[in-house]
Amino acid sequence: MDEPTSSLSVAETEQLFQVMRKLKGDNVGIIFITHFINQVYEISDRITVIRNGTLVGTWETASLPRMELIVKMIGKSITVLDEMLKTKAETGKKIREELVLEALGEKQNLGIHSLMILDVMKKLAEKGVITNRKKGFNEGKMVASGAIGSEELYRYLNGNPAVEFRPCDYVSNPVMIARHHKMTAVNRVTSIDLKGQVAADGSAQNHFADVAGLVDFSRGAAMGPGGKSIVVVPAASEDGLSSNIVLEQAAGTVAIPAADVTYVVTEYGAVKLFGKNVQERAMAMINVAHHNHYRRF
């Protein structure tokens, strides 16, 4: 059985397990494939790990601790992961939208199609990094619905023929976004679960901010020629006490479905989720989780 419980409720899963236990009592062998580690230990007698198409090994379930199973699935020791994550934590910066753009300082002929124009975009335009010459659509113009920043930014925008303001229903239209050449959407979100489901406006009880054009830009960029959608999320809260990578998003908090997520970036690395199954997504997300929290997965 390949992922038979992926779409079942808790009650339905227990019914399935009752049938499997009865079959096992009748000496019927069952191959049970799942990404739910808790279910593996609840129902199986032996565990076989296959990583990247290669057989890693088979062990008696009762003799294989859960953390050791994770090590065999990932292919790295917990000690190595600890050292890797601690090193990244010491050298990493807090993630901000502006840092993403500042990192593009040595690029050439970039274009802007965004809901908001920020001070850093003005700086990159003045450096000649942003030229809007190769956008493939609205070439030569920085297109947005608004701007937020310093007085210098507003002076720069006033009467600037290289800047064009359009309504949100134009700027956030996925069809318009997809017309750009190599459109890259970078969205900063609040949390993501192991499947790749994204929350961008807080929890089920607390509203943090509107999701704005987040979904539209993610889908529009993915639809365009050579485009990609990147989700940026801090691995943990500012005090490090809670993880922003969670087991599963609460009902009502998902802003971007897992199917629309291509790349995820935290201060611990970047992973491509598109094209991966649920198990591969979970392993990828654990690899970019905060070192104080990844063990609980």
Secondary structure as UniProt FT lines:
FT   TURN            4..7
FT   HELIX           10..25
FT   TURN            26..27
FT   HELIX           37..43
FT   STRAND          46..51
FT   TURN            52..53
FT   STRAND          54..60
FT   HELIX           61..63
FT   HELIX           66..74
FT   HELIX           78..91
FT   HELIX           97..102
FT   TURN            103..106
FT   STRAND          113..117
FT   HELIX           119..126
FT   TURN            127..128
FT   TURN            133..134
FT   TURN            139..140
FT   STRAND          142..147
FT   HELIX           151..157
FT   TURN            158..159
FT   TURN            161..162
FT   STRAND          163..165
FT   HELIX           168..171
FT   HELIX           174..178
FT   TURN            181..182
FT   STRAND          184..188
FT   STRAND          191..193
FT   TURN            194..195
FT   STRAND          198..199
FT   TURN            212..213
FT   HELIX           214..223
FT   TURN            225..226
FT   STRAND          228..232
FT   TURN            238..239
FT   STRAND          245..246
FT   TURN            251..252
FT   STRAND          254..256
FT   HELIX           258..260
FT   STRAND          263..266
FT   TURN            267..268
FT   STRAND          269..272
FT   TURN            274..275
FT   HELIX           278..287
FT   TURN            291..293
FT   HELIX           294..296
//
